[in-house]
Amino acid sequence: METKSNIYPRVMTAMMAAVISAVSPFALPIGPISLSLCTLVLYVAPYILGWRGSAAAALVFILLGTVGMPVFTGFQGGLGKVIGPTGGYIVGYIPLVVITGLTIRFFPRNRALQYLGMVGATAVLYTLGTIWFMFQSGNNLAASLAACVFPFIPGDLIKMAVAVVFGPELRERLVLANIHPEG
């Protein structure tokens, strides 16, 4: 028999995958990488789902895109997008939410450390994505960083700040509404 305790994670994981999928296609292309609000949703997801649920939601999002659903930036989908030059950034969403979620779990009241955890998680995302981009495109490190990382740092820092402010608030509201496992 399904209970609230085992239905909630499944439903919320599906809902978060849907939110990621709904936000990601709307993007502004800035060279080979597009600017979207996808990472903002990924920074907030661990506040709601924890690291495991967020990783599952990110994986569902990636699988939806891999099988051809137009959930990636620019309403693209397909295996070619995941194994193409920018695929390392897409796959990097999983360690991004895991690291962010673990930081939130171990420092639930310290927003400064949560922010630093997001910075570290984003550094891992950038590293994985840039290495894959270099491998696929043949560009050197300097050109890859200039195209795929440096333009996004200011926006990602702002998204992290927004997530650190609103993520705990959203989590608390879900607890108070008794629709979060801690509620």
C-alpha positions as CSV (number, residue, x, y, z in Angstrom):
1,M,0.0,0.0,0.0
2,E,1.3,3.5,-0.9
3,T,1.7,5.9,2.0
4,K,2.4,9.6,2.1
5,S,6.0,8.8,3.0
6,N,6.7,6.8,-0.2
7,I,4.4,8.7,-2.6
8,Y,5.8,12.2,-1.8
9,P,9.3,11.6,-3.1
10,R,8.0,10.0,-6.3
11,V,5.5,12.8,-7.0
12,M,7.9,15.6,-6.1
13,T,10.7,14.0,-8.2
14,A,8.4,13.8,-11.2
15,M,7.2,17.4,-10.6
16,M,10.8,18.7,-10.3
17,A,11.8,16.9,-13.5
18,A,8.8,18.5,-15.1
19,V,9.8,22.0,-13.8
20,I,13.4,21.5,-15.0
21,S,12.0,20.3,-18.4
22,A,9.7,23.3,-18.7
23,V,12.3,25.9,-17.8
24,S,15.3,24.6,-19.7
25,P,14.2,25.1,-23.3
26,F,13.7,28.8,-22.9
27,A,17.2,30.1,-23.2
28,L,19.3,32.9,-24.7
29,P,22.1,31.5,-26.8
30,I,25.5,32.9,-25.8
31,G,27.9,31.1,-28.1
32,P,27.9,27.3,-27.8
33,I,26.1,27.4,-24.4
34,S,22.8,29.0,-23.7
35,L,21.7,31.1,-20.7
36,S,18.7,29.6,-19.0
37,L,17.1,29.4,-15.6
38,C,17.7,25.7,-15.5
39,T,20.5,26.0,-13.1
40,L,18.4,28.2,-10.8
41,V,15.8,25.3,-10.6
42,L,18.7,22.9,-10.0
43,Y,20.1,25.0,-7.1
44,V,16.6,25.1,-5.5
45,A,15.7,21.4,-6.1
46,P,17.9,20.0,-3.2
47,Y,16.0,22.2,-0.7
48,I,12.8,20.5,-1.7
49,L,14.0,17.0,-2.6
50,G,17.3,16.5,-0.9
51,W,20.3,15.3,-2.8
52,R,18.9,11.9,-3.9
53,G,15.6,13.2,-5.1
54,S,17.3,16.1,-6.9
55,A,19.7,13.7,-8.6
56,A,16.7,11.5,-9.6
57,A,14.9,14.5,-11.0
58,A,18.0,15.6,-13.0
59,L,18.4,12.1,-14.3
60,V,14.8,12.0,-15.4
61,F,15.2,15.3,-17.2
62,I,18.4,14.1,-18.9
63,L,16.7,10.8,-19.9
64,L,13.6,12.7,-21.3
65,G,15.9,14.8,-23.4
66,T,18.0,11.8,-24.5
67,V,15.0,10.0,-25.9
68,G,14.1,13.0,-28.0
69,M,11.8,15.1,-25.8
70,P,12.6,18.8,-26.6
71,V,13.5,19.7,-23.1
72,F,17.1,21.0,-23.6
73,T,17.9,24.6,-24.5
74,G,16.3,25.8,-27.7
75,F,13.7,23.0,-27.5
76,Q,16.2,20.4,-28.5
77,G,16.4,16.8,-27.5
78,G,18.0,13.6,-28.6
79,L,21.1,11.5,-27.8
80,G,23.2,13.8,-30.1
81,K,22.6,16.7,-27.7
82,V,23.8,14.7,-24.7
83,I,26.9,13.3,-26.4
84,G,27.6,16.5,-28.3
85,P,29.9,19.3,-27.3
86,T,27.7,20.7,-24.6
87,G,26.6,17.3,-23.2
88,G,29.1,17.4,-20.4
89,Y,27.3,20.4,-18.9
90,I,24.0,18.5,-19.1
91,V,25.4,15.4,-17.5
92,G,27.1,17.7,-14.9
93,Y,23.7,18.6,-13.6
94,I,23.7,15.4,-11.5
95,P,26.9,16.1,-9.5
96,L,25.7,19.8,-9.2
97,V,22.6,18.8,-7.3
98,V,24.3,16.0,-5.3
99,I,27.0,18.4,-4.0
100,T,24.5,21.2,-3.4
101,G,22.1,18.8,-1.7
102,L,24.8,17.3,0.5
103,T,26.0,20.8,1.5
104,I,22.4,21.7,2.4
105,R,22.0,18.5,4.4
106,F,25.2,18.9,6.4
107,F,24.8,22.7,6.9
108,P,21.0,23.1,7.1
109,R,21.1,26.5,8.8
110,N,24.3,28.0,7.4
111,R,23.4,29.8,4.2
112,A,26.9,31.0,3.6
113,L,28.2,27.4,3.5
114,Q,25.3,26.4,1.3
115,Y,26.3,29.2,-1.1
116,L,29.9,28.0,-1.0
117,G,28.7,24.5,-1.7
118,M,26.8,25.7,-4.7
119,V,30.0,27.5,-5.9
120,G,31.9,24.2,-5.5
121,A,29.2,22.2,-7.2
122,T,29.1,24.7,-10.1
123,A,32.9,24.4,-10.4
124,V,32.5,20.7,-10.8
125,L,29.7,21.3,-13.4
126,Y,32.0,23.7,-15.3
127,T,34.9,21.3,-15.1
128,L,33.0,18.3,-16.5
129,G,31.3,20.4,-19.1
130,T,34.5,22.1,-20.2
131,I,36.5,18.9,-20.4
132,W,33.8,17.3,-22.6
133,F,33.5,20.5,-24.7
134,M,37.2,20.5,-25.3
135,F,37.2,16.8,-26.3
136,Q,34.3,17.2,-28.7
137,S,35.1,20.6,-30.2
138,G,38.9,20.4,-30.3
139,N,39.1,23.9,-28.7
140,N,41.9,24.6,-26.2
141,L,41.2,25.4,-22.5
142,A,41.4,29.2,-22.9
143,A,38.9,29.2,-25.8
144,S,36.6,26.8,-24.0
145,L,36.6,28.8,-20.8
146,A,36.0,32.0,-22.7
147,A,33.0,30.5,-24.6
148,C,31.5,28.2,-22.0
149,V,32.3,29.4,-18.5
150,F,33.4,33.0,-18.1
151,P,30.2,34.5,-19.5
152,F,28.1,32.5,-17.1
153,I,29.8,33.1,-13.8
154,P,28.0,36.4,-12.9
155,G,24.6,35.0,-13.7
156,D,25.3,31.7,-11.8
157,L,26.5,33.6,-8.8
158,I,23.2,35.6,-8.8
159,K,21.1,32.4,-9.3
160,M,22.9,30.8,-6.3
161,A,22.1,33.8,-4.1
162,V,18.5,33.7,-5.1
163,A,18.4,29.9,-4.4
164,V,20.0,30.4,-0.9
165,V,17.4,33.1,-0.1
166,F,14.3,31.4,-1.5
167,G,15.2,27.7,-1.2
168,P,15.0,27.5,2.6
169,E,11.8,29.6,2.5
170,L,10.2,27.3,0.0
171,R,11.2,24.3,2.0
172,E,9.7,25.8,5.2
173,R,6.4,26.6,3.5
174,L,6.2,23.0,2.2
175,V,6.8,21.8,5.8
176,L,4.2,24.1,7.2
177,A,1.7,23.1,4.5
178,N,2.4,19.5,5.6
179,I,3.4,18.4,2.1
180,H,7.1,17.9,2.9
181,P,8.4,14.8,4.6
182,E,9.5,16.8,7.6
183,G,6.0,18.2,8.0
